[in-house]
Amino acid sequence: MKIENGILIEVEQKDIAKDGSVIVPEGVWKFAEGAFEGSMKSITFPDSLKKIKSFAFWKCTGIEEIRISPVLAERIKNDAELQSRLPHAEIKVVKDEEKQPKQAPQKTDTGRNM
């Protein structure tokens, strides 16, 4: 991701997980115009988000779900401008521990003789 002074400038193809999800890191407070491009299914917004520019999702296709915390949900509920900038996707309010993708269990080598 290209981030400058807390502003998300661009999500690159390498930032999109195999399942089509993107997690925007904490500290990002603004999405710039054209920040999201390409095909992604799910975007997790940080609690620090305060502003979304008009065309932030202009070239982004296929967004099915936006994941936000209860803190951000309350902010969006009270901010008509922020609401108007969101793409038409299901907004899912999740707890902090659900914002991160599940980690695969660590493999252990139990066949070794020590």
C-alpha positions as CSV (number, residue, x, y, z in Angstrom):
1,M,0.0,0.0,0.0
2,K,1.1,3.5,-0.7
3,I,0.4,5.6,2.4
4,E,1.7,9.1,3.0
5,N,1.1,11.0,6.2
6,G,-1.8,8.8,7.2
7,I,-3.5,9.1,3.7
8,L,-4.0,5.9,1.8
9,I,-3.0,6.8,-1.8
10,E,-3.1,3.4,-3.4
11,V,-3.9,-0.2,-2.7
12,E,-1.7,-2.3,-5.0
13,Q,-2.5,-5.7,-6.4
14,K,0.1,-7.3,-4.0
15,D,-1.9,-5.9,-1.1
16,I,-5.0,-8.0,-2.1
17,A,-5.0,-11.4,-0.4
18,K,-5.8,-14.6,-2.4
19,D,-9.4,-14.5,-1.0
20,G,-9.8,-11.0,-2.3
21,S,-9.6,-9.2,1.0
22,V,-7.7,-6.1,2.0
23,I,-6.9,-4.9,5.5
24,V,-6.1,-1.2,5.8
25,P,-3.7,-0.6,8.7
26,E,-4.5,1.5,11.7
27,G,-3.2,5.0,11.4
28,V,-4.7,5.6,8.0
29,W,-7.2,8.4,8.5
30,K,-8.1,9.2,4.9
31,F,-8.7,7.4,1.6
32,A,-7.6,9.5,-1.4
33,E,-9.4,9.6,-4.7
34,G,-8.7,6.5,-6.7
35,A,-7.1,4.7,-3.7
36,F,-8.9,1.5,-4.4
37,E,-8.6,-0.1,-7.9
38,G,-9.0,-3.6,-9.1
39,S,-11.1,-6.4,-8.0
40,M,-11.4,-7.1,-4.2
41,K,-14.2,-8.7,-2.3
42,S,-13.7,-7.5,1.3
43,I,-12.1,-4.4,2.8
44,T,-11.4,-4.0,6.5
45,F,-11.3,-0.3,7.5
46,P,-9.2,1.0,10.4
47,D,-10.7,2.7,13.4
48,S,-8.6,5.7,12.6
49,L,-10.5,6.4,9.4
50,K,-12.1,9.9,9.3
51,K,-12.4,10.8,5.7
52,I,-13.1,9.2,2.3
53,K,-12.6,11.3,-0.8
54,S,-15.4,11.3,-3.4
55,F,-13.9,8.8,-5.9
56,A,-11.8,6.6,-3.5
57,F,-13.6,3.5,-4.9
58,W,-14.2,4.7,-8.4
59,K,-12.1,2.0,-10.2
60,C,-12.8,-0.7,-7.7
61,T,-15.1,-3.6,-8.6
62,G,-16.7,-6.5,-6.8
63,I,-16.7,-5.2,-3.2
64,E,-19.2,-7.4,-1.4
65,E,-18.3,-6.6,2.2
66,I,-16.8,-3.8,4.3
67,R,-15.6,-4.8,7.8
68,I,-15.6,-2.1,10.5
69,S,-15.4,-2.0,14.3
70,P,-18.2,-0.8,16.5
71,V,-16.2,2.4,17.1
72,L,-16.1,3.2,13.4
73,A,-19.7,2.2,12.9
74,E,-20.8,4.8,15.4
75,R,-18.7,7.5,13.6
76,I,-20.1,6.5,10.2
77,K,-23.7,6.5,11.6
78,N,-23.2,10.1,12.6
79,D,-21.4,11.3,9.5
80,A,-23.6,11.7,6.4
81,E,-20.6,12.6,4.2
82,L,-18.7,9.5,5.2
83,Q,-21.8,7.4,4.6
84,S,-22.2,8.8,1.1
85,R,-18.6,7.8,0.1
86,L,-19.0,4.1,0.9
87,P,-19.5,1.7,-2.0
88,H,-22.8,-0.3,-2.1
89,A,-21.6,-3.3,-0.2
90,E,-22.7,-5.1,3.0
91,I,-21.2,-3.3,6.0
92,K,-20.3,-5.9,8.7
93,V,-19.5,-4.6,12.2
94,V,-16.8,-6.9,13.8
95,K,-14.9,-7.0,17.0
96,D,-11.2,-6.2,16.9
97,E,-10.2,-9.8,17.1
98,E,-12.3,-10.6,14.0
99,K,-10.7,-7.8,11.9
100,Q,-7.6,-9.8,11.2
101,P,-7.7,-12.9,9.0
102,K,-7.4,-16.2,10.8
103,Q,-3.9,-17.5,11.1
104,A,-3.1,-21.0,9.9
105,P,-2.0,-23.3,12.7
106,Q,1.7,-23.6,13.0
107,K,3.1,-27.0,11.9
108,T,5.3,-28.7,14.4
109,D,7.9,-31.3,13.6
110,T,7.1,-34.1,15.9
111,G,9.0,-36.8,14.0
112,R,12.4,-35.5,15.1
113,N,14.6,-37.3,17.6
114,M,16.3,-34.8,19.9
